[in-house]
Amino acid sequence: MDTDSKKGLSPFSGQQTLPLLLIQIAGVTLAFYATFHLISFAADRTVGLHHATGRILSFPVYSRSSPYFYPNLISLFLTIPFLAVAYVYLIRKANKVLEFFLTKILIHWVLCMIYNREFGSFSFFIVIGVYAVAAILIIEWVCLKVEQSESFGFSGMLEVTRSMGLTQRNEYESLKVIEI
């Protein structure tokens, strides 16, 4: 029996080891790129633009003169709810959101620099900066709400969304079983 299980701590709430930290960073980054790619694919097709996988790493699409600017901007901000769920399940701590999110943004910037072979554009830093502030605030708020609830998992998320008034109760929950 290891020391974490003696204390009753899960690996996510106790001290983090390097492999766990790397798995969490990889999971959050994978969640970002998977949702960003799928949402940008849908946004591009909706507007009638050709979708290219490398576009999500391209600096010129963050320029307002690019036809991909608005679909890219919408896709970027629509990743926030999916990332909130990923952070709840992977990170689970509201006080760790800032570090993990800034690490993900740094990884994105480095990949963009490698892809474009340049430092970046001013519009890229403005868009990513506004996105990072909005996403950090929203994700930290959701993680804090889930952290304050009794249970993690889907039922805990459902309780939090009900308490915020975001979902309605199932009409069958209020029905009582009638025995004949």
Backbone bond lengths (Angstrom), bond angles and torsions (degrees), N, CA, C in turn:
res aa  C-N    CA-C-N  psi(-1)  N-CA   C-N-CA  omega(-1)  CA-C   N-CA-C  phi
1 M - - - 1.439 - - 1.527 108.20 -
2 D 1.343 116.56 124.12 1.452 118.82 -177.44 1.525 111.62 -82.28
3 T 1.312 116.29 171.88 1.465 120.28 -173.59 1.521 112.30 -68.94
4 D 1.356 117.66 -31.71 1.457 119.32 179.12 1.524 111.67 -65.38
5 S 1.330 117.50 -40.18 1.459 118.78 -179.09 1.520 111.08 -74.46
6 K 1.339 118.58 -25.40 1.457 119.90 175.03 1.517 110.74 -68.25
7 K 1.319 116.59 -37.13 1.461 120.64 179.82 1.529 111.91 -79.97
8 G 1.293 116.78 -13.02 1.455 120.58 -178.20 1.519 112.33 82.15
9 L 1.322 117.99 20.44 1.446 121.39 -178.85 1.522 110.22 -98.86
10 S 1.290 115.73 141.01 1.450 119.25 173.52 1.522 107.91 -84.55
11 P 1.325 118.32 163.69 1.459 119.45 178.93 1.525 112.12 -61.04
12 F 1.344 117.19 -25.00 1.450 120.39 -178.08 1.516 112.50 -80.64
13 S 1.323 119.01 -23.33 1.453 120.36 -176.44 1.516 113.08 -104.91
14 G 1.318 118.24 -12.93 1.458 121.59 179.76 1.513 110.36 -93.04
15 Q 1.299 115.69 -156.65 1.453 120.29 177.84 1.521 108.91 -71.37
16 Q 1.324 114.67 141.70 1.451 118.75 -177.17 1.522 110.81 -94.01
17 T 1.298 115.20 135.63 1.447 120.89 174.50 1.521 108.45 -92.83
18 L 1.302 117.24 163.03 1.460 121.16 -178.73 1.527 112.89 -61.19
19 P 1.342 120.92 -44.82 1.467 119.03 177.99 1.532 112.71 -61.07
20 L 1.323 116.94 -40.40 1.463 119.87 178.66 1.515 110.81 -65.14
21 L 1.308 116.90 -40.98 1.457 122.11 178.24 1.523 110.93 -61.53
22 L 1.328 116.73 -43.69 1.466 120.58 179.04 1.522 111.65 -66.74
23 I 1.333 116.98 -37.47 1.464 120.31 177.30 1.526 110.29 -65.45
24 Q 1.325 117.30 -40.87 1.456 120.22 178.79 1.525 111.19 -65.45
25 I 1.329 117.95 -43.34 1.466 120.91 178.47 1.522 110.26 -63.90
26 A 1.328 117.35 -43.01 1.466 120.82 178.49 1.530 111.05 -64.61
27 G 1.323 117.31 -40.16 1.462 120.79 179.11 1.510 112.92 -64.54
28 V 1.322 116.62 -43.29 1.463 120.74 179.25 1.524 110.62 -67.36
29 T 1.324 116.97 -41.18 1.463 120.51 179.00 1.526 111.00 -66.76
30 L 1.310 116.84 -41.03 1.464 120.73 176.67 1.532 111.24 -63.39
31 A 1.325 116.84 -41.89 1.469 120.44 177.88 1.522 110.42 -61.75
32 F 1.336 117.09 -40.65 1.465 120.66 179.14 1.519 111.09 -63.32
33 Y 1.335 116.95 -52.22 1.460 119.46 -176.07 1.528 112.46 -68.41
34 A 1.304 118.42 -35.16 1.477 120.39 178.38 1.524 110.73 -65.57
35 T 1.324 116.85 -48.92 1.470 118.79 -179.07 1.519 111.12 -70.08
36 F 1.327 117.82 -39.43 1.462 120.57 -179.99 1.523 110.50 -63.23
37 H 1.321 116.86 -41.29 1.463 120.27 179.76 1.530 111.08 -66.45
38 L 1.318 117.89 -46.81 1.468 120.35 -178.92 1.527 111.98 -65.95
39 I 1.310 117.08 -42.30 1.465 119.57 -179.57 1.524 110.57 -69.63
40 S 1.331 118.22 -39.52 1.470 119.79 178.42 1.528 110.59 -67.93
41 F 1.325 117.44 -33.42 1.468 120.21 175.46 1.534 109.71 -61.58
42 A 1.330 116.72 -46.89 1.469 120.78 179.23 1.527 111.28 -65.06
43 A 1.321 117.28 -41.42 1.465 120.51 -179.67 1.526 111.25 -65.92
44 D 1.320 117.21 -41.22 1.467 120.68 178.57 1.517 111.01 -64.38
45 R 1.314 116.73 -43.75 1.467 120.27 179.95 1.530 111.38 -66.36
46 T 1.331 116.14 -35.09 1.465 119.66 179.13 1.520 110.67 -65.27
47 V 1.312 117.53 -40.14 1.460 122.29 -178.97 1.530 111.29 -81.98
48 G 1.322 117.46 -17.98 1.456 121.38 179.08 1.516 113.64 93.95
49 L 1.323 116.80 21.99 1.460 120.89 178.55 1.519 110.48 -97.24
50 H 1.330 115.12 155.83 1.460 120.89 176.52 1.524 108.24 -77.92
51 H 1.328 116.87 133.11 1.461 120.72 -179.36 1.517 109.94 -98.50
52 A 1.325 114.84 131.84 1.458 121.01 175.45 1.530 107.93 -126.07
53 T 1.310 116.67 138.09 1.461 120.88 -177.12 1.520 111.94 -61.30
54 G 1.323 117.52 -37.95 1.455 120.95 -179.32 1.511 114.38 -68.88
55 R 1.316 117.29 -13.54 1.458 121.09 -177.63 1.514 112.44 -61.84
56 I 1.334 117.84 -32.07 1.462 118.99 -177.78 1.527 111.88 -71.46
57 L 1.328 117.76 -10.71 1.460 122.03 176.48 1.524 112.32 -107.98
58 S 1.307 118.14 4.82 1.454 121.71 -173.46 1.532 111.27 -91.41
59 F 1.341 116.71 131.26 1.470 121.00 177.28 1.528 112.91 -68.49
60 P 1.352 120.13 -39.01 1.468 119.33 -176.99 1.529 115.03 -60.61
61 V 1.330 119.96 -22.83 1.467 119.56 179.59 1.525 112.03 -72.91
62 Y 1.331 117.77 -11.14 1.459 120.64 176.61 1.522 112.17 -88.02
63 S 1.324 117.29 2.72 1.460 122.63 176.59 1.525 108.74 -89.53
64 R 1.325 117.09 139.57 1.471 120.21 -177.98 1.518 112.43 -66.11
65 S 1.317 117.88 -19.08 1.461 120.29 179.15 1.531 112.14 -77.90
66 S 1.312 117.39 -12.66 1.457 121.58 -179.65 1.528 110.39 -78.36
67 P 1.341 117.87 139.18 1.470 118.93 176.22 1.532 112.34 -68.08
68 Y 1.322 116.64 -15.48 1.463 121.39 -179.48 1.532 112.83 -90.61
69 F 1.339 117.77 -1.22 1.464 120.35 -174.01 1.523 112.24 -60.73
70 Y 1.332 117.60 -53.14 1.472 119.61 -176.08 1.526 113.31 -70.43
71 P 1.339 119.56 -42.82 1.466 117.45 173.92 1.532 112.60 -60.65
72 N 1.335 116.55 -36.82 1.457 120.91 178.61 1.533 110.60 -67.18
73 L 1.318 116.38 -42.42 1.467 121.32 179.46 1.522 111.07 -63.77
74 I 1.324 116.68 -45.13 1.467 121.25 178.79 1.528 110.27 -63.98
75 S 1.328 116.12 -43.45 1.468 120.16 179.36 1.511 111.64 -62.40
76 L 1.316 116.33 -40.47 1.456 121.29 -179.32 1.528 110.86 -62.11
77 F 1.322 116.95 -46.32 1.461 120.22 -178.13 1.529 113.04 -75.15
78 L 1.328 117.17 -24.77 1.469 119.49 177.01 1.532 112.73 -76.05
79 T 1.316 117.55 -10.16 1.467 119.82 175.38 1.526 112.17 -75.98
80 I 1.329 117.43 -17.35 1.468 120.84 -174.07 1.530 112.95 -58.80
81 P 1.345 121.40 -47.50 1.470 118.73 178.83 1.531 113.58 -61.60
82 F 1.319 116.78 -37.43 1.464 120.18 179.21 1.532 110.65 -68.97
83 L 1.316 115.79 -38.51 1.460 119.35 176.92 1.525 111.26 -67.38
84 A 1.337 116.81 -33.23 1.467 119.45 177.85 1.524 110.38 -62.07
85 V 1.318 117.12 -42.39 1.467 120.67 177.77 1.532 109.84 -65.68
86 A 1.331 117.06 -41.98 1.465 120.16 178.93 1.529 110.81 -62.55
87 Y 1.316 116.93 -41.06 1.461 119.86 179.25 1.514 111.71 -67.30
88 V 1.333 117.50 -36.76 1.467 119.99 178.56 1.524 110.20 -62.32
89 Y 1.318 117.13 -41.28 1.462 119.99 -177.16 1.532 113.57 -84.19
90 L 1.334 118.17 -31.14 1.461 120.27 -176.46 1.525 113.16 -93.44
91 I 1.308 117.49 -40.81 1.463 121.29 -173.39 1.521 111.25 -100.16
92 R 1.328 116.27 -49.00 1.464 124.67 175.63 1.518 115.95 67.56
93 K 1.287 119.66 -6.81 1.458 122.28 -179.09 1.518 109.49 -117.19
94 A 1.326 117.12 125.22 1.455 120.83 -179.46 1.526 111.82 -65.90
95 N 1.334 116.43 -31.96 1.465 118.12 -178.19 1.525 113.01 -76.04
96 K 1.314 119.11 -5.96 1.465 122.74 178.61 1.531 112.45 -100.58
97 V 1.329 117.25 -5.88 1.462 120.98 -175.34 1.521 111.63 -62.63
98 L 1.326 117.01 -44.42 1.461 120.48 -177.71 1.527 111.59 -58.68
99 E 1.316 117.13 -47.64 1.466 120.26 -178.10 1.523 112.02 -64.58
100 F 1.330 116.19 -44.78 1.459 119.21 -178.26 1.529 111.25 -69.15
101 F 1.318 116.95 -37.79 1.465 119.11 -178.64 1.527 110.55 -69.81
102 L 1.325 117.06 -42.28 1.463 119.01 178.37 1.533 111.14 -66.49
103 T 1.319 117.03 -32.49 1.469 120.18 174.32 1.523 109.91 -64.72
104 K 1.322 117.24 -42.30 1.464 121.11 178.06 1.523 111.17 -63.92
105 I 1.336 117.36 -40.82 1.467 121.00 177.83 1.528 110.51 -65.21
106 L 1.325 117.11 -39.97 1.461 121.37 178.04 1.532 110.63 -63.71
107 I 1.317 116.89 -42.39 1.470 121.01 177.05 1.526 110.00 -61.85
108 H 1.343 116.55 -42.52 1.466 120.82 179.01 1.537 110.42 -62.45
109 W 1.323 116.77 -43.60 1.462 120.86 -179.99 1.529 110.88 -63.66
110 V 1.328 117.93 -43.16 1.467 121.51 179.22 1.530 110.10 -63.72
111 L 1.325 117.54 -43.49 1.470 119.87 177.83 1.527 111.18 -63.54
112 C 1.330 117.01 -38.61 1.468 120.41 176.94 1.526 110.94 -65.20
113 M 1.338 117.14 -39.98 1.471 120.12 178.18 1.525 110.96 -64.61
114 I 1.317 117.08 -40.59 1.471 120.60 178.51 1.528 109.76 -65.84
115 Y 1.323 117.39 -42.80 1.464 121.53 -177.73 1.527 111.65 -66.90
116 N 1.343 116.61 -41.49 1.465 121.09 -175.26 1.523 114.26 -93.24
117 R 1.324 117.57 -14.71 1.458 123.80 -176.59 1.529 111.90 57.12
118 E 1.325 115.59 39.49 1.461 121.46 174.89 1.523 109.35 -151.41
119 F 1.314 116.65 168.03 1.460 122.34 -172.77 1.526 112.59 -72.15
120 G 1.293 118.05 -38.90 1.454 121.62 -178.12 1.511 110.55 142.86
121 S 1.310 115.73 172.67 1.456 120.04 178.92 1.524 109.27 -116.38
122 F 1.303 115.39 159.03 1.461 121.01 -179.48 1.526 110.51 -61.97
123 S 1.335 116.38 -41.73 1.462 119.66 -179.17 1.525 111.30 -66.29
124 F 1.325 117.62 -32.09 1.465 121.26 176.01 1.524 110.10 -60.87
125 F 1.335 116.05 -47.82 1.459 119.69 -178.00 1.532 111.94 -66.83
126 I 1.318 117.82 -34.65 1.475 120.91 177.36 1.528 110.20 -66.42
127 V 1.330 117.12 -50.04 1.465 121.37 -178.22 1.530 110.77 -63.39
128 I 1.318 117.29 -47.32 1.462 120.66 -179.27 1.525 110.67 -66.73
129 G 1.328 117.74 -35.35 1.462 120.80 177.51 1.520 112.58 -64.22
130 V 1.324 116.95 -46.40 1.472 120.81 177.92 1.526 110.49 -65.21
131 Y 1.329 116.17 -41.91 1.462 120.93 177.14 1.521 111.35 -61.09
132 A 1.329 116.99 -44.00 1.462 120.69 -178.58 1.521 111.28 -63.70
133 V 1.320 117.51 -43.68 1.474 120.35 179.78 1.526 110.38 -62.75
134 A 1.332 116.99 -47.81 1.468 120.59 -179.46 1.528 110.83 -63.15
135 A 1.313 116.67 -46.07 1.467 120.37 -177.60 1.522 111.55 -66.02
136 I 1.315 117.77 -42.42 1.463 120.24 -179.89 1.517 110.72 -62.32
137 L 1.327 117.19 -44.26 1.466 119.76 179.56 1.524 112.17 -63.22
138 I 1.315 117.03 -45.24 1.467 120.92 -178.38 1.529 111.06 -68.19
139 I 1.319 117.19 -47.39 1.467 120.66 -177.46 1.523 110.76 -66.32
140 E 1.325 116.72 -40.01 1.465 119.47 178.72 1.530 110.63 -64.80
141 W 1.321 116.42 -38.30 1.464 120.84 178.50 1.530 110.83 -64.91
142 V 1.332 116.95 -44.10 1.467 120.46 179.18 1.526 110.03 -65.29
143 C 1.324 117.66 -44.40 1.469 120.23 179.08 1.522 111.13 -62.85
144 L 1.311 117.21 -37.49 1.459 120.53 178.24 1.523 111.04 -66.08
145 K 1.326 116.85 -41.40 1.470 120.65 178.03 1.527 111.01 -63.54
146 V 1.319 117.21 -42.86 1.461 120.59 179.68 1.520 110.24 -69.77
147 E 1.327 116.34 -37.83 1.461 120.68 179.27 1.532 111.22 -63.14
148 Q 1.321 116.85 -34.51 1.457 121.27 -179.38 1.522 112.54 -79.09
149 S 1.319 116.48 -19.92 1.460 118.51 177.39 1.521 108.97 -76.24
150 E 1.299 116.58 163.44 1.462 121.59 -175.10 1.522 113.46 -69.55
151 S 1.314 116.34 -37.18 1.460 118.45 -172.77 1.513 110.89 -124.29
152 F 1.325 115.14 147.86 1.448 120.96 170.65 1.516 107.57 -91.13
153 G 1.282 115.75 175.94 1.447 120.05 177.39 1.513 111.19 97.93
154 F 1.308 115.36 -173.82 1.453 120.81 -175.45 1.519 112.10 -63.96
155 S 1.336 117.22 -39.77 1.468 119.31 -179.34 1.524 110.56 -66.26
156 G 1.339 116.79 -36.78 1.459 120.08 177.10 1.517 111.48 -65.80
157 M 1.328 116.80 -40.96 1.467 120.94 176.84 1.518 110.30 -63.99
158 L 1.342 116.84 -38.71 1.453 120.81 179.92 1.520 110.75 -65.28
159 E 1.345 117.26 -40.94 1.460 120.87 177.93 1.521 111.28 -63.75
160 V 1.320 116.81 -39.70 1.457 120.52 -179.79 1.522 110.33 -66.14
161 T 1.340 117.41 -44.06 1.458 119.38 -179.77 1.523 111.39 -67.59
162 R 1.312 117.60 -33.01 1.468 119.73 175.37 1.518 111.19 -67.09
163 S 1.326 117.37 -41.10 1.455 120.25 -179.81 1.522 111.42 -66.64
164 M 1.330 116.82 -25.93 1.462 120.48 177.22 1.525 111.12 -87.30
165 G 1.330 117.60 -6.50 1.457 120.94 -179.57 1.512 113.23 80.72
166 L 1.330 118.55 19.60 1.454 121.49 -177.32 1.524 113.41 -86.77
167 T 1.325 117.30 -20.75 1.461 119.70 177.34 1.512 108.70 -129.97
168 Q 1.291 115.13 157.01 1.450 119.85 177.76 1.519 108.64 -103.38
169 R 1.299 115.20 153.78 1.461 119.27 178.78 1.523 109.75 -68.29
170 N 1.288 114.31 148.67 1.443 121.02 176.63 1.529 107.89 -66.53
171 E 1.315 117.57 135.43 1.459 120.04 -177.43 1.522 112.73 -64.83
172 Y 1.346 116.85 -22.22 1.453 120.09 -179.44 1.524 112.66 -82.55
173 E 1.346 117.90 -14.55 1.453 119.85 179.09 1.508 112.50 -65.84
174 S 1.337 115.70 -31.01 1.463 118.76 -176.46 1.534 112.57 -85.61
175 L 1.313 117.32 -10.05 1.459 119.56 -179.80 1.525 110.69 -77.39
176 K 1.293 116.77 138.74 1.467 120.91 177.74 1.532 109.08 -98.56
177 V 1.281 114.90 149.31 1.461 119.85 178.49 1.526 108.23 -76.10
178 I 1.306 115.84 127.29 1.456 120.78 178.93 1.518 108.34 -105.14
179 E 1.295 116.21 121.67 1.455 119.84 178.68 1.517 109.80 -92.56
180 I 1.315 114.96 140.17 1.461 119.59 -179.72 1.501 109.29 -100.95
